[in-house]
Amino acid sequence: MAETVTVREARTHLAEVIDRAEAGKTTVVTRNGKRVAALVPIDVLDALDAAADELAAREAEAHREDPTVSMAELLADLFEGGTSAA
């Protein structure tokens, strides 16, 4: 389970919080009792980035054959106030 610290505690003990992340542990930072951030091991961030890239690639592949609109058509439609490009 992740340790939780306030912003003030995180600021005061930043080196220790970073050491925890380096050791593979997550620290959640709260402000006024609400979770606002997390310091995570870099491997976790890298995995999240890779997963987001994979999801975007799959979404793009799923729409590869969809009809497209040129930039000129899109801009003309926007300036004319139409909705045909949507």
PyMOL CGO cylinders between C-alpha atoms (Angstrom):
from pymol import cmd
from pymol.cgo import CYLINDER

trace = [
    CYLINDER, 0.00, 0.00, 0.00, 1.24, 3.50, -0.80, 0.3, 1, 1, 1, 1, 1, 1,
    CYLINDER, 1.24, 3.50, -0.80, 2.33, 5.80, 1.97, 0.3, 1, 1, 1, 1, 1, 1,
    CYLINDER, 2.33, 5.80, 1.97, 0.43, 9.08, 2.13, 0.3, 1, 1, 1, 1, 1, 1,
    CYLINDER, 0.43, 9.08, 2.13, 2.03, 12.40, 3.04, 0.3, 1, 1, 1, 1, 1, 1,
    CYLINDER, 2.03, 12.40, 3.04, 0.88, 15.99, 3.00, 0.3, 1, 1, 1, 1, 1, 1,
    CYLINDER, 0.88, 15.99, 3.00, 2.44, 18.53, 0.67, 0.3, 1, 1, 1, 1, 1, 1,
    CYLINDER, 2.44, 18.53, 0.67, 4.26, 20.02, 3.65, 0.3, 1, 1, 1, 1, 1, 1,
    CYLINDER, 4.26, 20.02, 3.65, 5.63, 16.62, 4.68, 0.3, 1, 1, 1, 1, 1, 1,
    CYLINDER, 5.63, 16.62, 4.68, 6.66, 15.84, 1.11, 0.3, 1, 1, 1, 1, 1, 1,
    CYLINDER, 6.66, 15.84, 1.11, 8.48, 19.16, 0.86, 0.3, 1, 1, 1, 1, 1, 1,
    CYLINDER, 8.48, 19.16, 0.86, 10.20, 18.69, 4.22, 0.3, 1, 1, 1, 1, 1, 1,
    CYLINDER, 10.20, 18.69, 4.22, 11.20, 15.08, 3.52, 0.3, 1, 1, 1, 1, 1, 1,
    CYLINDER, 11.20, 15.08, 3.52, 11.63, 15.17, -0.26, 0.3, 1, 1, 1, 1, 1, 1,
    CYLINDER, 11.63, 15.17, -0.26, 14.87, 13.18, -0.23, 0.3, 1, 1, 1, 1, 1, 1,
    CYLINDER, 14.87, 13.18, -0.23, 13.22, 10.39, 1.76, 0.3, 1, 1, 1, 1, 1, 1,
    CYLINDER, 13.22, 10.39, 1.76, 10.19, 10.35, -0.53, 0.3, 1, 1, 1, 1, 1, 1,
    CYLINDER, 10.19, 10.35, -0.53, 12.49, 10.07, -3.54, 0.3, 1, 1, 1, 1, 1, 1,
    CYLINDER, 12.49, 10.07, -3.54, 14.41, 7.29, -1.81, 0.3, 1, 1, 1, 1, 1, 1,
    CYLINDER, 14.41, 7.29, -1.81, 11.10, 5.42, -1.36, 0.3, 1, 1, 1, 1, 1, 1,
    CYLINDER, 11.10, 5.42, -1.36, 10.35, 5.76, -5.07, 0.3, 1, 1, 1, 1, 1, 1,
    CYLINDER, 10.35, 5.76, -5.07, 13.83, 4.57, -5.94, 0.3, 1, 1, 1, 1, 1, 1,
    CYLINDER, 13.83, 4.57, -5.94, 13.17, 1.55, -3.70, 0.3, 1, 1, 1, 1, 1, 1,
    CYLINDER, 13.17, 1.55, -3.70, 10.03, 0.76, -5.71, 0.3, 1, 1, 1, 1, 1, 1,
    CYLINDER, 10.03, 0.76, -5.71, 7.42, 2.30, -3.42, 0.3, 1, 1, 1, 1, 1, 1,
    CYLINDER, 7.42, 2.30, -3.42, 4.73, 4.84, -4.26, 0.3, 1, 1, 1, 1, 1, 1,
    CYLINDER, 4.73, 4.84, -4.26, 3.99, 7.89, -2.12, 0.3, 1, 1, 1, 1, 1, 1,
    CYLINDER, 3.99, 7.89, -2.12, 0.67, 9.71, -2.46, 0.3, 1, 1, 1, 1, 1, 1,
    CYLINDER, 0.67, 9.71, -2.46, 0.69, 13.43, -1.73, 0.3, 1, 1, 1, 1, 1, 1,
    CYLINDER, 0.69, 13.43, -1.73, -2.39, 15.09, -0.26, 0.3, 1, 1, 1, 1, 1, 1,
    CYLINDER, -2.39, 15.09, -0.26, -3.50, 18.70, 0.03, 0.3, 1, 1, 1, 1, 1, 1,
    CYLINDER, -3.50, 18.70, 0.03, -6.32, 19.53, 2.40, 0.3, 1, 1, 1, 1, 1, 1,
    CYLINDER, -6.32, 19.53, 2.40, -7.02, 15.82, 2.76, 0.3, 1, 1, 1, 1, 1, 1,
    CYLINDER, -7.02, 15.82, 2.76, -7.41, 15.22, -0.99, 0.3, 1, 1, 1, 1, 1, 1,
    CYLINDER, -7.41, 15.22, -0.99, -5.05, 13.10, -3.08, 0.3, 1, 1, 1, 1, 1, 1,
    CYLINDER, -5.05, 13.10, -3.08, -3.38, 15.45, -5.57, 0.3, 1, 1, 1, 1, 1, 1,
    CYLINDER, -3.38, 15.45, -5.57, -0.20, 13.73, -6.73, 0.3, 1, 1, 1, 1, 1, 1,
    CYLINDER, -0.20, 13.73, -6.73, 1.92, 10.63, -6.48, 0.3, 1, 1, 1, 1, 1, 1,
    CYLINDER, 1.92, 10.63, -6.48, 5.63, 10.07, -6.56, 0.3, 1, 1, 1, 1, 1, 1,
    CYLINDER, 5.63, 10.07, -6.56, 6.14, 6.70, -8.23, 0.3, 1, 1, 1, 1, 1, 1,
    CYLINDER, 6.14, 6.70, -8.23, 9.12, 4.61, -9.25, 0.3, 1, 1, 1, 1, 1, 1,
    CYLINDER, 9.12, 4.61, -9.25, 10.31, 5.60, -12.72, 0.3, 1, 1, 1, 1, 1, 1,
    CYLINDER, 10.31, 5.60, -12.72, 9.53, 2.08, -13.97, 0.3, 1, 1, 1, 1, 1, 1,
    CYLINDER, 9.53, 2.08, -13.97, 5.87, 2.71, -13.16, 0.3, 1, 1, 1, 1, 1, 1,
    CYLINDER, 5.87, 2.71, -13.16, 5.87, 5.96, -15.14, 0.3, 1, 1, 1, 1, 1, 1,
    CYLINDER, 5.87, 5.96, -15.14, 7.63, 4.27, -18.06, 0.3, 1, 1, 1, 1, 1, 1,
    CYLINDER, 7.63, 4.27, -18.06, 5.05, 1.46, -18.02, 0.3, 1, 1, 1, 1, 1, 1,
    CYLINDER, 5.05, 1.46, -18.02, 2.17, 3.95, -18.00, 0.3, 1, 1, 1, 1, 1, 1,
    CYLINDER, 2.17, 3.95, -18.00, 3.70, 5.86, -20.92, 0.3, 1, 1, 1, 1, 1, 1,
    CYLINDER, 3.70, 5.86, -20.92, 4.20, 2.63, -22.88, 0.3, 1, 1, 1, 1, 1, 1,
    CYLINDER, 4.20, 2.63, -22.88, 0.62, 1.53, -22.17, 0.3, 1, 1, 1, 1, 1, 1,
    CYLINDER, 0.62, 1.53, -22.17, -0.73, 4.91, -23.31, 0.3, 1, 1, 1, 1, 1, 1,
    CYLINDER, -0.73, 4.91, -23.31, 1.33, 4.70, -26.51, 0.3, 1, 1, 1, 1, 1, 1,
    CYLINDER, 1.33, 4.70, -26.51, 0.06, 1.16, -27.17, 0.3, 1, 1, 1, 1, 1, 1,
    CYLINDER, 0.06, 1.16, -27.17, -3.54, 2.23, -26.60, 0.3, 1, 1, 1, 1, 1, 1,
    CYLINDER, -3.54, 2.23, -26.60, -3.15, 5.18, -28.98, 0.3, 1, 1, 1, 1, 1, 1,
    CYLINDER, -3.15, 5.18, -28.98, -1.59, 2.90, -31.62, 0.3, 1, 1, 1, 1, 1, 1,
    CYLINDER, -1.59, 2.90, -31.62, -4.44, 0.39, -31.31, 0.3, 1, 1, 1, 1, 1, 1,
    CYLINDER, -4.44, 0.39, -31.31, -7.02, 3.17, -31.58, 0.3, 1, 1, 1, 1, 1, 1,
    CYLINDER, -7.02, 3.17, -31.58, -5.31, 4.57, -34.68, 0.3, 1, 1, 1, 1, 1, 1,
    CYLINDER, -5.31, 4.57, -34.68, -5.14, 1.12, -36.25, 0.3, 1, 1, 1, 1, 1, 1,
    CYLINDER, -5.14, 1.12, -36.25, -8.83, 0.54, -35.56, 0.3, 1, 1, 1, 1, 1, 1,
    CYLINDER, -8.83, 0.54, -35.56, -9.64, 3.69, -37.56, 0.3, 1, 1, 1, 1, 1, 1,
    CYLINDER, -9.64, 3.69, -37.56, -7.11, 3.26, -40.36, 0.3, 1, 1, 1, 1, 1, 1,
    CYLINDER, -7.11, 3.26, -40.36, -9.79, 2.77, -43.03, 0.3, 1, 1, 1, 1, 1, 1,
    CYLINDER, -9.79, 2.77, -43.03, -12.09, 5.55, -41.80, 0.3, 1, 1, 1, 1, 1, 1,
    CYLINDER, -12.09, 5.55, -41.80, -12.74, 8.35, -44.28, 0.3, 1, 1, 1, 1, 1, 1,
    CYLINDER, -12.74, 8.35, -44.28, -10.51, 11.37, -43.88, 0.3, 1, 1, 1, 1, 1, 1,
    CYLINDER, -10.51, 11.37, -43.88, -10.90, 15.10, -44.41, 0.3, 1, 1, 1, 1, 1, 1,
    CYLINDER, -10.90, 15.10, -44.41, -8.12, 17.29, -45.74, 0.3, 1, 1, 1, 1, 1, 1,
    CYLINDER, -8.12, 17.29, -45.74, -6.91, 20.24, -43.69, 0.3, 1, 1, 1, 1, 1, 1,
    CYLINDER, -6.91, 20.24, -43.69, -8.24, 22.60, -46.36, 0.3, 1, 1, 1, 1, 1, 1,
    CYLINDER, -8.24, 22.60, -46.36, -11.70, 21.01, -46.13, 0.3, 1, 1, 1, 1, 1, 1,
    CYLINDER, -11.70, 21.01, -46.13, -11.62, 21.13, -42.35, 0.3, 1, 1, 1, 1, 1, 1,
    CYLINDER, -11.62, 21.13, -42.35, -10.62, 24.80, -42.26, 0.3, 1, 1, 1, 1, 1, 1,
    CYLINDER, -10.62, 24.80, -42.26, -13.18, 25.76, -44.90, 0.3, 1, 1, 1, 1, 1, 1,
    CYLINDER, -13.18, 25.76, -44.90, -15.87, 23.97, -42.93, 0.3, 1, 1, 1, 1, 1, 1,
    CYLINDER, -15.87, 23.97, -42.93, -14.84, 25.64, -39.68, 0.3, 1, 1, 1, 1, 1, 1,
    CYLINDER, -14.84, 25.64, -39.68, -14.82, 29.12, -41.20, 0.3, 1, 1, 1, 1, 1, 1,
    CYLINDER, -14.82, 29.12, -41.20, -18.13, 28.57, -42.95, 0.3, 1, 1, 1, 1, 1, 1,
    CYLINDER, -18.13, 28.57, -42.95, -19.67, 27.36, -39.71, 0.3, 1, 1, 1, 1, 1, 1,
    CYLINDER, -19.67, 27.36, -39.71, -20.70, 24.04, -41.22, 0.3, 1, 1, 1, 1, 1, 1,
    CYLINDER, -20.70, 24.04, -41.22, -20.59, 20.60, -39.69, 0.3, 1, 1, 1, 1, 1, 1,
    CYLINDER, -20.59, 20.60, -39.69, -19.77, 18.39, -42.67, 0.3, 1, 1, 1, 1, 1, 1,
    CYLINDER, -19.77, 18.39, -42.67, -16.21, 17.66, -41.43, 0.3, 1, 1, 1, 1, 1, 1,
    CYLINDER, -16.21, 17.66, -41.43, -17.44, 16.24, -38.16, 0.3, 1, 1, 1, 1, 1, 1,
]
cmd.load_cgo(trace, "trace")
